[in-house]
Amino acid sequence: MKDLNDKVVVITGATKGLGAALSRGFAHTGAKVAICARGSEELKQIEKEIISSGGEVFSLPVDVKDPEQVQRFVSGTLNKFGKVDALINNASILGKRVPVSDYDYETWCDVIDVNVTGIFLMTKAFLPSMMKQRSGSVVNLSSGVGNKGKPNWGAYSVSKFGVEGFSYMLAEELREYSVRVNIVNPGGLATDMRRAAYPEEDQSTLKKPEDILPVFLYLVSDTSKNMTGSRINAQEFDVPAGL
């Protein structure tokens, strides 16, 4: 994808599952990637892989719910690359699969802080750069329980409802700046988080994170420049031919 060459793509939660696949995938297209996650050793490994394959990367350990850590990451990204073209808010945690009556306060707060406040902090910090250049793509990750209530999904489900509401609101705020905001529900993927949610499931029946990479390439590419405020089910979405 020629129009991804030299784009700067920021990916949070970049060391596991879908985040790791996105980090490697965008670097492979020629994009410059800025990646963060809480695990520093895993982050170093992804960075090493990208550099050894000829890619450009900036990485920093970040807890997305910590405003100071987020700001250091944003400053480091802009100092290295001078701009940001896309932000993929992928970082999230599952919490507990129990009824609300059994849900503890500390876990509830942690899930909401990471999954909702973290997206707010990261997006707010990168927005001035996108608004100034009057272009950009924000992609927020949701879930099948992000717009339909299901029992025992607790704070995770509530957080994804919040992500979707935030995304729709932000898309309207940013139209005049030509910064687009879209939502992706990745569907069931063979990841550690999915295994924690469904320990009895046979993951060989699921798609791999790499299988839905074209959806994200499309949303970051200029081909989707007129698309904003949309919710995509990644495993059902037909990516335009030629990408």
Secondary structure, DSSP 8 states (H G I E B T S, - for coil): -GGGTT-EEEEESTTSHHHHHHHHHHHHHT-EEEEEES-HHHHHHHHHHHHHTT--EEEEE--TT-HHHHHHHHHHHHHHHS--SEEEE--------S-GGG--HHHHHHHHIIIIIHHHHHHHHHHHHHHHHT-EEEEEE--TTSSS--TT-HHHHHHHHHHHHHHHHHHHHHGGGTEEEEEEE--SBSSHHHHHH-TTS-GGGSB-GGGGHHHHHHHHSGGGTT--S-EEEGGG----TT-
